[in-house]
Amino acid sequence: MRPDDKREAAITNTVQRQQQIQDEVAKADAAAPERNNNAMQAGARDYPVPPFEKTHQNKPGTEASLSPETMYDAPFYKGSGKLAGKVALITGGDSGIGRSVAILMAREGADIAISYLDEDRDAKTTQDAIIKEGQKCLLLRGDVRETDFCNEAVETTVSELGGLDVLVNNAAFQVHTREIEDLSDLHFDETIRTNLHGYFQMARAAIPHMKNGSAIVNTGSTTGISGNWQLLDYSMSKGGIHAFTRALGSNLIDRGIRVNAVAPGPVWSPLNPSDRPAGEVETFGANTPMKRPAQPEELAPAYVFLASSHCSSYITGEILPVIGGY
C-alpha cells in the first residue's frame, strides 16, 4: 500500500472510531435518567432551601428574628477534647458562623469569649448555649474598628479566662452597591475598618499572649477568591484577609502560632438579610451548585479543624473554601 493510501486509511479509521464513540454516548444520554435538580442534602439533617421568606433587617441584624431560624447547634457533632483546656476569643460570636463556632469549640473543651456590637439578645443565647456545654463564656460588647476595644477585649479574656490560645476573627460588615459611584467614602471606610483593621488590631493585641501551638482562624469569603460585582469593598476586604492570613502565617512560624482562614460561600445568618433587598433574600444561595446556602453548623467544624493542633498542626497560611461546590 502506498504511503498516501495508508494515511487515508488511517484517517478513515479515526473518523469511524470517533463516530462510534459519538453514537455510544448518544445512546447512553438517551437512556440516562433525568438528573436530580433538588438541593443537595448530604449532612446529618436536612437544611432549608430557597425560596425563603422575603425579609430584610436593619444593620447589624439579629439572629433572634431571622426566619427561617438558623441551624447552629450541630446536635450530631460529638466533641472529643480537641480544644480541652484552651481559651478562644471569637469576634462576631453572637450569631451566625461565630455562634456555631463558639458552641463547637466549647463542645471540644474550650472556654469562650465572644465579642459583639450591640446584639445583646443574640449574645445571651450564645452564652447560654456555651454554658450548657459545660464551659465558661465571657461577653465583650464593643466595636472591633476601635483599637482600644480590641486591646481591652484581649486583656479581659486573658485576665478572666486565664489565657488565650485561639483567636477567631469573624466580625464583618457587608452592604451591597450596584454601581461604584454609589459606594461612598463612609460606606467604604466602614467595610475596611471593620473587616481589615478589626482583624489586624485583634491579632496584634492577641499574639503577645499566645504561645507555641496557638492558632488564629480568620473568616475570609468566596468573594475574596472570585469577587462579587455588587460587593466591591467587601470583596477587596476579604481578599485582603486572605493575603493577611498567608503573610501572618509566615510571620509567626518561628513562634509556633498557626494562621489560617475559612472562606465561606453563602451562609444563612443575619449578615445577608441585613444587606440585601427582601426579594434577593428570597433566593439567597440558590445559585450555588448545591442550590442552597450553608447553615452555620456546616461551617463551624472547619474552624475547629484549623484551631486544633491535633487536626491541623502542619497547616498554616492556608485558605479553606467551604462554598457548596464549584
Backbone as numpy.savetxt, mean C-alpha at the origin, in Angstrom:
# Nx Ny Nz CAx CAy CAz Cx Cy Cz
17.74 -32.28 -56.51 16.89 -31.08 -56.51 17.78 -29.84 -56.51
17.43 -28.88 -57.36 18.22 -27.66 -57.44 18.05 -26.84 -56.15
19.07 -26.03 -55.79 18.97 -25.20 -54.57 17.70 -24.35 -54.53
17.31 -23.76 -55.68 16.10 -22.93 -55.70 14.86 -23.76 -55.41
14.83 -24.99 -55.92 13.69 -25.86 -55.65 13.62 -26.24 -54.18
14.79 -26.50 -53.58 14.83 -26.83 -52.14 14.30 -25.66 -51.31
14.71 -24.44 -51.70 14.26 -23.26 -50.95 12.75 -23.10 -51.05
12.22 -23.28 -52.25 10.79 -23.14 -52.45 10.01 -24.21 -51.68
10.57 -25.43 -51.67 9.93 -26.52 -50.93 9.90 -26.21 -49.44
11.01 -25.64 -48.95 11.08 -25.29 -47.53 10.07 -24.20 -47.18
9.93 -23.21 -48.09 8.97 -22.14 -47.86 7.55 -22.70 -47.84
7.26 -23.59 -48.78 5.93 -24.20 -48.83 5.63 -24.97 -47.55
6.61 -25.73 -47.05 6.43 -26.48 -45.80 6.17 -25.56 -44.62
6.89 -24.44 -44.58 6.71 -23.48 -43.49 5.31 -22.88 -43.51
4.86 -22.50 -44.71 3.51 -21.93 -44.84 2.46 -22.94 -44.41
2.61 -24.19 -44.83 1.65 -25.24 -44.45 1.66 -25.47 -42.93
2.86 -25.46 -42.36 2.99 -25.67 -40.92 2.31 -24.55 -40.14
2.53 -23.31 -40.58 1.92 -22.17 -39.90 0.40 -22.19 -40.03
-0.09 -22.59 -41.20 -1.54 -22.68 -41.39 -2.14 -23.79 -40.53
-1.37 -24.87 -40.37 -1.84 -25.97 -39.50 -1.97 -25.48 -38.06
-0.94 -24.73 -37.60 -0.99 -24.18 -36.24 -2.17 -23.24 -36.10
-2.38 -22.39 -37.12 -3.49 -21.45 -37.11 -4.83 -22.18 -37.01
-5.00 -23.24 -37.76 -6.24 -24.01 -37.73 -6.45 -24.66 -36.37
-5.36 -25.21 -35.79 -5.47 -25.85 -34.48 -5.90 -24.86 -33.40
-5.31 -23.66 -33.44 -5.66 -22.64 -32.45 -7.10 -22.17 -32.65
-7.53 -22.01 -33.92 -8.90 -21.58 -34.19 -9.90 -22.59 -33.66
-9.63 -23.89 -33.81 -10.52 -24.93 -33.28 -10.55 -24.90 -31.75
-9.34 -24.69 -31.15 -9.28 -24.62 -29.69 -10.06 -23.43 -29.17
-9.93 -22.27 -29.85 -10.67 -21.08 -29.44 -12.17 -21.31 -29.52
-12.60 -21.97 -30.60 -14.04 -22.21 -30.79 -14.59 -23.13 -29.71
-13.77 -24.07 -29.24 -14.23 -25.04 -28.24 -14.08 -24.55 -26.82
-13.30 -23.47 -26.62 -13.01 -23.00 -25.26 -14.25 -22.39 -24.62
-14.44 -22.63 -23.32 -15.57 -22.00 -22.62 -15.35 -20.50 -22.48
-16.42 -19.76 -22.29 -16.31 -18.33 -22.07 -15.51 -18.06 -20.80
-14.61 -17.05 -20.86 -13.82 -16.71 -19.67 -14.70 -16.07 -18.61
-14.35 -16.36 -17.38 -15.06 -15.77 -16.24 -14.63 -14.32 -16.09
-15.56 -13.39 -16.27 -15.25 -11.97 -16.15 -15.61 -11.40 -14.79
-15.88 -12.27 -13.84 -16.18 -11.80 -12.49 -14.92 -11.32 -11.80
-15.09 -10.53 -10.75 -13.95 -10.08 -9.95 -13.27 -11.29 -9.31
-11.95 -11.21 -9.22 -11.19 -12.32 -8.66 -11.30 -12.32 -7.14
-11.64 -13.49 -6.59 -11.70 -13.70 -5.14 -10.80 -14.89 -4.82
-9.62 -14.59 -4.29 -8.66 -15.67 -4.03 -8.24 -15.70 -2.56
-8.94 -14.95 -1.71 -8.56 -14.88 -0.31 -9.39 -15.81 0.56
-9.24 -15.62 1.87 -9.96 -16.45 2.82 -11.44 -16.10 2.89
-11.80 -14.92 2.40 -13.21 -14.53 2.33 -13.40 -13.62 1.12
-14.65 -13.46 0.71 -14.95 -12.64 -0.45 -14.94 -11.15 -0.08
-14.51 -10.33 -1.04 -14.39 -8.90 -0.81 -15.35 -8.12 -1.69
-15.78 -6.93 -1.27 -16.75 -6.14 -2.03 -16.27 -5.81 -3.43
-17.20 -5.77 -4.34 -16.93 -5.58 -5.77 -17.74 -4.38 -6.26
-17.16 -3.53 -7.13 -17.96 -2.44 -7.70 -19.13 -3.00 -8.50
-20.24 -2.24 -8.65 -20.37 -0.83 -8.26 -20.65 -0.65 -6.77
-20.07 0.42 -6.22 -20.27 0.79 -4.83 -21.31 1.90 -4.74
-21.68 2.20 -3.52 -22.56 3.35 -3.27 -21.86 4.63 -3.73
-22.61 5.50 -4.38 -22.06 6.79 -4.76 -21.91 7.64 -3.51
-20.65 7.83 -3.10 -20.41 8.51 -1.83 -19.21 9.42 -1.94
-19.19 10.46 -1.15 -18.05 11.37 -1.10 -17.91 11.86 0.34
-16.66 12.02 0.78 -16.40 12.48 2.14 -15.55 13.73 2.11
-15.69 14.56 3.14 -14.79 15.68 3.33 -13.45 15.17 3.84
-12.36 15.83 3.44 -11.05 15.47 3.94 -11.00 15.69 5.46
-10.25 14.85 6.20 -9.40 13.76 5.71 -10.14 12.44 5.51
-11.44 12.42 5.70 -12.21 11.18 5.54 -12.21 10.35 6.80
-13.31 9.62 7.02 -13.41 8.78 8.21 -13.85 7.38 7.81
-13.23 6.41 8.42 -13.58 5.03 8.14 -14.92 4.66 8.78
-15.25 5.34 9.88 -16.48 5.01 10.61 -17.72 5.20 9.75
-17.67 6.13 8.79 -18.86 6.41 7.97 -18.72 5.88 6.54
-17.74 5.03 6.30 -17.51 4.51 4.96 -18.44 3.34 4.66
-19.02 3.33 3.47 -19.91 2.25 3.05 -19.52 1.81 1.64
-19.24 0.50 1.42 -19.29 -0.56 2.42 -18.15 -0.42 3.44
-18.33 -1.05 4.59 -17.30 -1.02 5.61 -16.02 -1.66 5.10
-14.90 -1.13 5.54 -13.63 -1.75 5.17 -13.45 -3.08 5.90
-12.65 -3.92 5.31 -12.33 -5.23 5.91 -10.86 -5.17 6.30
-10.62 -5.03 7.59 -9.28 -4.71 8.07 -8.73 -5.67 9.13
-9.59 -6.50 9.72 -9.15 -7.26 10.89 -8.58 -8.63 10.57
-8.63 -9.05 9.31 -8.00 -10.30 8.86 -8.22 -11.44 9.85
-9.47 -11.88 10.02 -9.76 -12.87 11.06 -9.08 -14.21 10.86
-8.68 -14.52 9.63 -8.04 -15.82 9.38 -6.52 -15.74 9.45
-5.98 -14.54 9.70 -4.53 -14.38 9.82 -4.12 -14.77 11.23
-3.23 -15.72 11.34 -2.75 -16.21 12.63 -1.35 -15.67 12.91
-1.18 -14.99 14.01 0.13 -14.49 14.39 1.05 -15.61 14.85
2.36 -15.39 14.69 3.34 -16.40 15.09 4.57 -15.77 15.74
4.39 -14.61 16.35 5.48 -13.99 17.09 6.54 -13.34 16.22
6.20 -12.97 14.98 7.19 -12.39 14.07 7.73 -11.05 14.58
6.95 -10.35 15.40 7.37 -9.05 15.92 7.29 -9.03 17.45
7.45 -10.17 18.05 7.33 -10.27 19.52 8.34 -9.36 20.21
7.84 -8.57 21.16 8.70 -7.68 21.93 9.10 -6.41 21.22
8.59 -6.17 20.01 8.94 -4.99 19.24 7.96 -3.84 19.51
8.39 -2.64 19.12 7.53 -1.46 19.17 7.47 -0.88 17.76
6.24 -0.62 17.28 6.04 -0.08 15.94 5.30 1.25 16.02
5.76 2.23 15.27 5.09 3.51 15.12 4.56 3.59 13.69
3.24 3.81 13.55 2.58 3.77 12.25 1.87 5.10 12.04
2.29 5.86 11.02 1.59 7.11 10.73 0.36 6.82 9.89
-0.69 7.61 10.10 -1.96 7.30 9.44 -2.49 5.96 9.87
-2.27 5.61 11.12 -2.64 4.29 11.62 -4.06 4.18 12.12
-4.84 5.24 11.98 -6.21 5.22 12.49 -7.17 4.48 11.58
-6.87 4.41 10.26 -7.83 3.85 9.32 -7.11 3.24 8.13
-7.89 2.61 7.24 -7.35 2.10 6.00 -6.23 1.10 6.18
-5.22 1.21 5.33 -4.08 0.31 5.40 -3.41 0.41 6.77
-3.24 1.63 7.26 -2.56 1.82 8.54 -3.21 1.07 9.68
-4.55 1.10 9.72 -5.25 0.38 10.79 -5.00 -1.11 10.69
-5.11 -1.68 9.51 -4.93 -3.11 9.36 -3.49 -3.52 9.67
-2.52 -2.70 9.23 -1.12 -2.98 9.56 -0.91 -2.97 11.07
-1.50 -1.99 11.74 -1.36 -1.89 13.19 -1.90 -3.14 13.89
-3.06 -3.60 13.45 -3.68 -4.77 14.08 -2.85 -6.03 13.83
-2.39 -6.23 12.61 -1.60 -7.44 12.33 -0.24 -7.40 13.00
0.36 -6.23 13.10 1.63 -6.15 13.83 1.43 -6.41 15.31
0.30 -5.95 15.85 -0.02 -6.28 17.24 -0.24 -7.78 17.40
-0.90 -8.40 16.43 -1.13 -9.84 16.46 0.18 -10.62 16.41
1.20 -10.00 15.84 2.53 -10.61 15.79 3.38 -10.27 17.00
2.78 -9.55 18.01 3.47 -9.35 19.27 4.04 -7.98 19.52
3.78 -7.01 18.65 4.35 -5.67 18.82 3.39 -4.76 19.58
3.95 -3.87 20.40 3.19 -2.74 20.92 3.18 -1.67 19.84
2.09 -0.87 19.80 1.85 0.00 18.66 1.62 1.44 19.10
2.24 2.37 18.37 1.87 3.78 18.45 1.35 4.18 17.08
0.22 4.86 17.05 -0.31 5.33 15.77 -0.46 6.85 15.81
-0.03 7.49 14.74 -0.29 8.92 14.59 -1.45 9.11 13.64
-2.20 10.19 13.86 -3.35 10.50 13.00 -3.61 11.99 13.09
-4.43 12.50 12.18 -4.65 13.94 12.10 -5.73 14.37 13.11
-7.01 14.08 12.79 -8.07 14.48 13.73 -9.21 13.47 13.81
-8.99 12.25 13.26 -10.05 11.25 13.19 -10.09 10.46 14.50
-10.55 11.11 15.57 -10.49 10.53 16.91 -11.29 9.23 17.01
-12.45 9.19 16.39 -13.29 7.98 16.48 -12.60 6.80 15.80
-12.04 7.03 14.62 -11.32 5.96 13.92 -10.12 5.50 14.74
-9.39 6.45 15.31 -8.20 6.10 16.09 -8.56 5.25 17.30
-9.68 5.60 17.96 -10.11 4.84 19.13 -10.51 3.42 18.74
-11.15 3.26 17.58 -11.50 1.92 17.10 -10.25 1.08 16.89
-9.23 1.69 16.29 -7.96 0.99 16.07 -7.32 0.63 17.39
-7.29 1.57 18.31 -6.70 1.31 19.63 -7.41 0.15 20.33
-8.74 0.13 20.29 -9.49 -0.95 20.93 -9.14 -2.30 20.31
-8.97 -2.33 18.98 -8.64 -3.58 18.29 -7.24 -4.07 18.69
-6.31 -3.15 18.87 -4.95 -3.53 19.26 -4.92 -4.04 20.69
-5.65 -3.38 21.57 -5.73 -3.84 22.96 -6.36 -5.23 23.01
-7.33 -5.48 22.15 -7.96 -6.80 22.06 -6.95 -7.86 21.67
-5.92 -7.48 20.92 -4.86 -8.42 20.54 -3.87 -8.65 21.68
-4.07 -7.93 22.80 -3.20 -8.12 23.96 -1.98 -7.23 23.98
-1.98 -6.17 23.16 -0.82 -5.29 23.08 -1.20 -3.86 23.48
-0.20 -3.06 23.80 -0.40 -1.67 24.14 -0.58 -0.84 22.86
-1.34 0.25 22.99 -1.52 1.15 21.85 -1.53 2.59 22.31
-0.64 3.37 21.74 -0.50 4.79 22.04 -1.07 5.60 20.89
-1.93 6.58 21.19 -2.50 7.45 20.16 -1.79 8.79 20.15
-1.36 9.22 18.96 -0.60 10.45 18.79 -1.32 11.33 17.78
-1.96 12.38 18.24 -2.76 13.25 17.38 -1.91 14.42 16.90
-1.74 14.55 15.59 -0.93 15.66 15.08 -0.70 15.55 13.59
0.07 16.50 13.06 0.27 16.65 11.62 1.70 16.29 11.26
1.88 15.27 10.43 3.23 14.82 10.07 3.97 15.84 9.20
3.29 16.87 8.72 3.99 17.93 7.99 4.89 18.73 8.90
4.60 18.70 10.20 5.29 19.53 11.18 6.46 18.77 11.81
7.66 19.34 11.69 8.85 18.69 12.25 8.71 18.45 13.74
8.18 19.43 14.46 8.06 19.29 15.92 7.18 18.11 16.28
6.07 17.91 15.54 5.21 16.78 15.85 5.92 15.46 15.59
6.65 15.35 14.47 7.36 14.10 14.17 8.36 13.78 15.28
9.12 14.79 15.71 10.08 14.57 16.79 9.37 14.15 18.08
8.27 14.84 18.38 7.53 14.54 19.60 6.90 13.14 19.55
6.38 12.75 18.39 5.76 11.43 18.25 6.78 10.32 18.52
7.97 10.48 17.98 9.00 9.47 18.20 9.43 9.45 19.66
9.68 10.61 20.22 10.15 10.67 21.61 9.09 10.10 22.56
7.83 10.40 22.32 6.76 9.87 23.17 6.65 8.36 23.05
6.78 7.85 21.82 6.74 6.42 21.60 7.86 5.72 22.36
9.05 6.23 22.23 10.21 5.63 22.91 10.05 5.70 24.42
9.57 6.84 24.92 9.42 7.03 26.36 8.35 6.14 26.95
7.19 6.03 26.27 6.05 5.32 26.86 6.02 3.83 26.51
6.61 3.45 25.39 6.56 2.04 24.98 7.93 1.35 25.08
8.97 2.13 25.41 10.25 1.52 25.72 11.21 1.36 24.58
10.94 1.95 23.41 11.87 1.84 22.29 11.14 2.04 20.98
11.84 1.78 19.89 11.24 1.88 18.56 11.99 0.95 17.61
11.30 -0.05 17.10 11.91 -1.05 16.23 11.41 -0.99 14.79
10.18 -0.54 14.61 9.57 -0.50 13.27 8.89 0.85 13.08
9.22 1.52 11.98 8.52 2.73 11.58 7.78 2.44 10.28
6.47 2.68 10.27 5.68 2.57 9.05 5.22 3.97 8.67
5.82 4.53 7.61 5.38 5.82 7.07 4.22 5.57 6.12
3.03 6.02 6.52 1.83 5.66 5.76 0.88 6.84 5.54
0.94 7.87 6.39 0.02 9.00 6.25 0.19 9.65 4.88
-0.93 10.05 4.28 -0.85 10.60 2.92 -2.00 11.57 2.67
-1.76 12.46 1.71 -2.80 13.38 1.22 -2.92 13.18 -0.28
-4.17 13.09 -0.76 -4.42 12.89 -2.19 -5.73 13.55 -2.58
-5.67 14.44 -3.57 -6.87 14.99 -4.21 -6.54 15.14 -5.70
-7.42 14.66 -6.56 -7.16 14.68 -8.00 -7.34 16.08 -8.58
-6.68 16.33 -9.68 -6.96 17.48 -10.54 -6.85 17.00 -11.99
-7.76 17.46 -12.84 -7.77 17.00 -14.23 -6.79 17.78 -15.11
-6.52 19.03 -14.77 -5.62 19.86 -15.57 -4.51 20.40 -14.68
-3.30 20.46 -15.21 -2.17 20.96 -14.42 -2.38 22.40 -13.99
-3.11 23.18 -14.81 -3.35 24.58 -14.44 -4.21 24.69 -13.18
-4.97 23.64 -12.87 -5.84 23.66 -11.70 -5.14 23.18 -10.43
-3.89 22.75 -10.57 -3.13 22.28 -9.41 -2.45 23.49 -8.75
-3.08 24.02 -7.72 -2.60 25.25 -7.09 -1.34 25.00 -6.26
-0.64 26.08 -5.93 0.52 25.96 -5.05 0.11 25.39 -3.69
-1.04 25.83 -3.19 -1.52 25.34 -1.90 -1.73 23.82 -1.94
-2.38 23.35 -3.00 -2.65 21.92 -3.18 -1.34 21.14 -3.33
-0.46 21.61 -4.20 0.82 20.94 -4.44 1.64 20.85 -3.16
1.73 21.95 -2.44 2.53 21.97 -1.21 1.95 21.04 -0.15
0.63 20.98 -0.06 0.00 20.09 0.92 0.38 18.63 0.64
0.35 18.25 -0.63 0.70 16.87 -1.01 2.17 16.58 -0.71
3.05 17.47 -1.16 4.48 17.23 -1.00 4.88 17.25 0.47
4.37 18.20 1.23 4.75 18.28 2.65 4.25 17.08 3.44
3.05 16.61 3.11 2.52 15.45 3.83 3.24 14.17 3.40
3.33 13.96 2.11 3.79 12.67 1.59 5.30 12.52 1.53
6.03 13.61 1.41 7.49 13.53 1.36 8.14 14.08 2.63
7.82 15.31 3.00 8.40 15.87 4.22 8.06 15.00 5.42
6.80 14.56 5.48 6.37 13.75 6.62 7.18 12.47 6.74
7.42 11.80 5.61 8.20 10.55 5.63 9.63 10.81 6.05
10.23 11.86 5.46 11.62 12.19 5.78 11.77 12.57 7.25
10.89 13.46 7.72 11.02 13.95 9.10 10.80 12.84 10.11
9.85 11.95 9.84 9.59 10.84 10.76 10.80 9.89 10.79
11.35 9.61 9.61 12.52 8.72 9.54 13.71 9.35 10.25
13.94 10.62 10.01 15.09 11.31 10.64 14.97 11.28 12.16
13.76 11.46 12.68 13.56 11.43 14.12 13.70 10.02 14.69
13.26 9.00 13.92 13.21 7.63 14.43 14.56 6.93 14.41
15.35 7.16 13.38 16.56 6.37 13.16 17.54 6.38 14.33
17.76 7.51 15.01 18.69 7.46 16.15 18.26 6.51 17.27
16.99 6.16 17.32 16.49 5.26 18.35 16.43 3.80 17.88
16.70 3.57 16.62 16.58 2.23 16.05 17.93 1.52 16.10
17.88 0.20 16.17 19.11 -0.58 16.30 19.18 -1.62 15.19
20.27 -2.35 15.16 20.43 -3.41 14.18 19.23 -4.36 14.23
18.65 -4.63 13.06 17.47 -5.48 12.99 16.17 -4.71 12.91
16.24 -3.38 13.08 15.03 -2.55 12.96 14.66 -2.39 11.48
13.45 -1.87 11.25 12.97 -1.76 9.87 12.09 -0.53 9.69
12.18 0.06 8.52 11.28 1.13 8.08 10.52 0.60 6.86
9.20 0.74 6.89 8.37 0.35 5.75 7.57 1.57 5.31
7.78 2.01 4.09 7.08 3.16 3.54 5.92 2.71 2.66
4.87 3.52 2.64 3.77 3.26 1.71 3.99 4.06 0.44
4.31 3.34 -0.63 4.42 3.97 -1.95 3.09 3.87 -2.66
3.12 3.64 -3.97 1.88 3.54 -4.73 2.18 3.10 -6.15
1.21 2.45 -6.76 1.32 2.16 -8.18 1.46 3.44 -9.00
0.93 4.56 -8.49 1.09 5.83 -9.20 2.54 6.27 -9.24
3.33 5.83 -8.28 4.75 6.14 -8.28 5.54 5.30 -9.26
4.90 4.26 -9.80 5.53 3.40 -10.80 5.11 3.82 -12.20
3.81 3.99 -12.40 3.30 4.27 -13.75 2.67 5.64 -13.89
2.51 6.38 -12.79 1.89 7.69 -12.87 0.37 7.61 -13.02
-0.30 8.71 -12.77 -1.74 8.83 -12.97 -2.02 10.23 -13.46
-2.70 10.34 -14.59 -2.86 11.64 -15.24 -3.65 12.65 -14.42
-4.46 12.16 -13.49 -5.22 13.08 -12.63 -4.57 13.30 -11.27
-3.42 12.66 -11.03 -2.73 12.75 -9.75 -1.27 13.12 -9.98
-1.04 14.27 -10.60 0.32 14.68 -10.94 1.18 14.83 -9.69
0.66 15.56 -8.70 1.44 15.81 -7.48 1.58 14.54 -6.65
0.51 13.77 -6.55 0.54 12.53 -5.77 1.50 11.52 -6.41
1.43 11.38 -7.73 2.34 10.48 -8.44 3.79 10.90 -8.21
4.05 12.21 -8.28 5.40 12.71 -8.05 5.86 12.37 -6.63
4.97 12.56 -5.67 5.36 12.30 -4.28 5.62 10.81 -4.05
4.81 9.95 -4.65 4.99 8.52 -4.44 6.23 8.00 -5.17
6.53 8.55 -6.35 7.79 8.22 -7.00 8.96 8.65 -6.14
8.83 9.82 -5.50 9.86 10.28 -4.58 10.04 9.35 -3.40
8.92 8.82 -2.90 9.00 7.88 -1.78 9.74 6.62 -2.20
9.50 6.15 -3.41 10.22 4.96 -3.90 11.72 5.24 -3.97
12.09 6.41 -4.50 13.50 6.76 -4.58 14.10 6.93 -3.19
13.37 7.57 -2.30 13.81 7.74 -0.91 14.04 6.38 -0.25
13.14 5.44 -0.52 13.27 4.10 0.05 14.57 3.44 -0.40
14.85 3.51 -1.68 16.06 2.88 -2.21 17.31 3.57 -1.65
17.30 4.89 -1.62 18.46 5.64 -1.15 18.70 5.42 0.34
17.62 5.50 1.13 17.77 5.33 2.57 18.16 3.90 2.92
17.63 2.92 2.15 18.03 1.54 2.37 19.53 1.37 2.25
20.12 2.00 1.22 21.58 1.94 1.06 22.29 2.70 2.17
21.75 3.84 2.54 22.36 4.69 3.56 22.47 3.99 4.91
21.50 3.12 5.22 21.42 2.53 6.57 21.94 1.10 6.64
22.51 0.60 5.56 23.00 -0.78 5.59 24.02 -1.00 6.69
24.93 -0.03 6.89 25.97 -0.23 7.90 25.42 -0.19 9.32
24.18 0.28 9.48 23.55 0.29 10.81 22.64 -0.93 11.02
22.47 -1.73 9.97 21.62 -2.91 10.09 20.14 -2.60 10.12
19.75 -1.44 9.58 18.33 -1.04 9.53 17.85 -1.17 8.09
16.85 -2.00 7.89 16.33 -2.22 6.53 15.23 -1.21 6.21
15.15 -0.81 4.94 14.14 0.15 4.48 13.52 -0.39 3.20
12.21 -0.58 3.21 11.50 -1.08 2.03 10.17 -0.34 1.89
9.49 -0.57 0.79 8.19 0.07 0.57 7.21 -0.93 -0.02
5.95 -0.74 0.31 4.85 -1.43 -0.34 4.19 -0.42 -1.28
3.94 -0.82 -2.51 3.31 0.06 -3.50 1.92 -0.47 -3.81
0.88 -0.01 -3.10 -0.47 -0.52 -3.33 -1.08 0.01 -4.62
-1.99 -0.78 -5.17 -2.91 -0.29 -6.17 -4.11 0.31 -5.44
-5.29 0.29 -6.06 -6.47 0.85 -5.40 -6.86 0.04 -4.16
-7.06 0.73 -3.05 -7.42 0.10 -1.78 -8.63 0.83 -1.21
-9.60 0.07 -0.76 -10.82 0.67 -0.21 -10.52 1.23 1.17
-10.50 2.55 1.27 -10.20 3.24 2.52 -10.76 4.65 2.40
-10.72 5.47 3.45 -11.24 6.84 3.33 -10.47 7.73 2.36
-9.26 7.34 1.96 -8.43 8.19 1.11 -9.13 8.53 -0.21
-9.69 7.53 -0.88 -10.25 7.77 -2.21 -11.66 8.36 -2.19
-12.58 7.90 -1.34 -13.88 8.59 -1.29 -13.78 10.05 -0.85
-12.68 10.44 -0.20 -12.49 11.85 0.14 -11.71 12.58 -0.95
-11.37 11.88 -2.02 -10.68 12.48 -3.16 -11.60 12.61 -4.36
-12.27 11.52 -4.72 -12.99 11.43 -5.99 -14.44 11.89 -5.88
-15.03 12.33 -6.99 -16.47 12.57 -7.02 -17.22 11.26 -6.79
-18.43 11.36 -6.29 -19.21 10.17 -5.94 -19.35 9.20 -7.11
-19.53 9.73 -8.32 -19.71 8.86 -9.48 -18.49 8.02 -9.77
-17.28 8.54 -9.51 -16.06 7.78 -9.74 -15.82 6.77 -8.61
-16.25 7.11 -7.41 -16.12 6.18 -6.30 -16.94 4.91 -6.56
-18.05 5.07 -7.27 -18.93 3.94 -7.57 -18.19 2.83 -8.30
-17.24 3.19 -9.16 -16.52 2.18 -9.96 -15.07 2.01 -9.50
-14.75 2.45 -8.31 -13.37 2.43 -7.82 -12.80 1.01 -7.84
-11.66 0.85 -8.48 -10.98 -0.45 -8.53 -11.45 -1.37 -9.64
-12.49 -0.99 -10.37 -13.05 -1.89 -11.39 -12.12 -2.12 -12.57
-11.17 -1.22 -12.78 -10.28 -1.34 -13.94 -9.03 -2.16 -13.67
-8.86 -2.68 -12.47 -7.73 -3.57 -12.22 -8.01 -4.93 -12.85
-6.98 -5.73 -13.13 -7.23 -7.08 -13.65 -8.14 -7.91 -12.76
-8.09 -7.68 -11.44 -8.97 -8.42 -10.53 -10.36 -7.82 -10.44
-10.56 -6.64 -11.08 -11.87 -5.99 -11.21 -12.47 -5.54 -9.88
-11.62 -5.26 -8.92 -12.07 -4.73 -7.63 -10.89 -4.09 -6.92
-11.17 -3.20 -5.94 -10.07 -2.69 -5.13 -9.68 -3.72 -4.06
-8.48 -3.57 -3.55 -8.08 -4.39 -2.40 -8.78 -3.89 -1.15
-8.91 -4.77 -0.19 -9.29 -4.37 1.16 -8.02 -4.24 1.99
-8.01 -3.37 3.02 -6.78 -3.14 3.79 -6.12 -4.42 4.30
-6.92 -5.42 4.69 -6.32 -6.63 5.23 -5.56 -7.44 4.18
-5.78 -7.13 2.91 -5.03 -7.80 1.85 -3.65 -7.18 1.64
-3.46 -5.96 2.14 -2.17 -5.28 2.05 -1.30 -5.51 3.29
-1.94 -5.58 4.45 -1.21 -5.56 5.72 -0.16 -6.66 5.86
-0.40 -7.90 5.40 0.64 -8.92 5.55 1.95 -8.57 4.85
1.89 -7.78 3.78 3.12 -7.37 3.09 3.97 -6.49 4.01
3.32 -5.64 4.80 4.04 -4.79 5.74 4.67 -5.62 6.86
3.92 -6.59 7.35 4.47 -7.49 8.38 5.69 -8.21 7.82
5.58 -8.71 6.61 6.69 -9.42 5.96 7.94 -8.55 5.90
7.79 -7.30 5.47 8.95 -6.42 5.33 9.46 -5.90 6.67
8.61 -5.87 7.68 9.03 -5.40 9.00 9.76 -6.47 9.80
9.46 -7.72 9.53 9.99 -8.82 10.35 11.32 -9.32 9.81
12.33 -9.32 10.66 13.63 -9.85 10.27 13.59 -11.36 10.10
12.56 -12.01 10.64 12.40 -13.45 10.43 12.01 -13.76 8.98
11.38 -12.79 8.32 10.84 -13.01 6.97 11.69 -12.38 5.87
12.31 -11.24 6.16 12.89 -10.44 5.07 14.24 -9.84 5.43
15.07 -10.59 6.14 16.35 -10.05 6.60 17.30 -9.72 5.46
17.09 -10.27 4.27 17.98 -10.03 3.14 17.35 -9.09 2.11
16.34 -8.36 2.55 15.63 -7.45 1.64 15.72 -6.03 2.17
16.31 -5.14 1.39 16.31 -3.71 1.73 16.36 -2.90 0.44
15.75 -1.71 0.48 15.72 -0.84 -0.68 14.80 -1.31 -1.78
13.84 -2.17 -1.45 12.97 -2.74 -2.48 11.56 -2.13 -2.43
10.89 -2.18 -3.56 9.50 -1.73 -3.69 8.65 -2.95 -4.02
7.68 -3.27 -3.18 6.83 -4.43 -3.37 5.45 -3.99 -3.88
5.16 -4.15 -5.16 3.83 -3.77 -5.66 2.77 -4.80 -5.22
1.64 -4.30 -4.75 0.48 -5.14 -4.43 -0.70 -4.45 -5.11
-0.93 -4.79 -6.39 -1.77 -3.93 -7.22 -2.88 -4.68 -7.96
-3.15 -5.91 -7.57 -4.28 -6.61 -8.19 -4.02 -7.11 -9.58
-2.74 -7.36 -9.91 -2.40 -7.90 -11.22 -1.96 -6.84 -12.20
-1.11 -7.23 -13.13 -0.64 -6.30 -14.16 -1.53 -6.41 -15.38
